[in-house]
Amino acid sequence: MNAFANDSIFDTLSMPFHNSVEKIADSTCLQKLLIPFYDRKRTVSVDEIVRLEGCGNYTKFFLKDGTKMLVSRTLKEYETLLDGQAFVRVHKSCIVNLGFVRKFFVKKEGELELTDGQQVKISRRRAQMFIDRIRSFQPVALV
């Protein structure tokens, strides 16, 4: 039984979430996420993510190429992982990438139109935070 205690497989099984879904910085300074998807992990560049939608303990990724990925992690976990970047939580079940916002409609309830044509509602409690973040947002220019 001592032989198994020193094995590194138990270290990888007991890793906390933020170590199992890694942020990877490459030479072009673009952040990437290593996302568990089916039986493998897929590397997704942060600038490819249009929005994330939460549904219970699952998060659905919508990428700019039209790909949808369902991951068994909560939206809250991805909110903390992507905090301080171009992402803002606009609703209890939605995080959007500010780089993909096309229009912002001011109504009784705010609404966004994204570059993929989807419209997303903004909750009243998060509207002012969204306006502040979109005003200070500086899109990253790719070289």
Residue pairs with C-beta under 8 A, 6 or more apart in sequence:
4 10
17 73
17 77
18 80
18 81
20 36
21 33
21 34
21 35
21 36
21 73
21 77
21 81
22 33
22 34
23 31
23 32
23 33
23 81
24 31
24 32
24 33
24 34
24 43
25 31
25 32
26 32
28 142
28 143
30 45
30 46
30 47
31 45
31 46
31 85
32 43
32 44
32 45
32 46
33 43
33 44
33 46
33 49
33 81
34 41
34 42
34 43
35 41
35 42
35 43
35 44
35 61
35 69
35 71
36 71
36 72
36 73
37 69
37 71
42 69
44 61
44 63
44 69
46 82
46 85
46 86
46 97
47 86
47 97
47 99
47 140
47 142
48 63
48 64
48 65
49 61
49 62
49 63
49 64
49 87
49 97
50 62
50 63
50 64
50 96
50 97
50 100
50 114
50 115
50 116
50 118
51 62
51 94
51 95
51 96
51 97
51 100
51 114
51 118
51 120
52 59
52 60
52 61
52 62
52 75
52 78
52 87
52 94
52 95
53 59
53 60
53 62
53 75
53 93
53 94
54 60
54 74
54 75
54 76
54 92
54 93
54 94
55 93
57 72
57 73
57 74
58 70
58 71
58 72
58 73
58 74
59 70
59 71
59 73
59 74
59 75
59 77
59 78
60 68
60 69
60 70
60 71
61 67
61 68
61 69
61 70
61 71
62 68
62 116
62 118
63 69
64 100
64 115
64 116
66 116
75 89
75 93
75 94
75 95
78 95
79 87
79 89
79 95
82 95
86 97
86 98
86 99
86 137
86 139
86 140
87 95
87 96
87 97
87 98
88 95
88 96
88 98
88 126
88 129
88 130
88 133
88 134
89 95
89 126
90 96
90 110
90 112
90 120
90 121
90 122
90 123
90 126
90 130
91 120
91 121
91 122
91 123
91 126
92 123
94 120
94 121
96 112
96 114
96 120
98 133
98 134
98 137
98 139
99 137
99 139
99 140
100 114
100 115
100 116
101 112
101 113
101 114
101 115
101 134
102 112
102 113
102 114
102 115
103 112
103 113
104 110
104 111
104 112
104 113
104 134
105 111
105 112
105 113
109 121
109 122
109 123
109 124
110 121
110 122
110 124
110 127
110 130
111 119
111 120
111 121
111 122
112 119
112 120
112 121
112 122
113 119
114 120
122 130
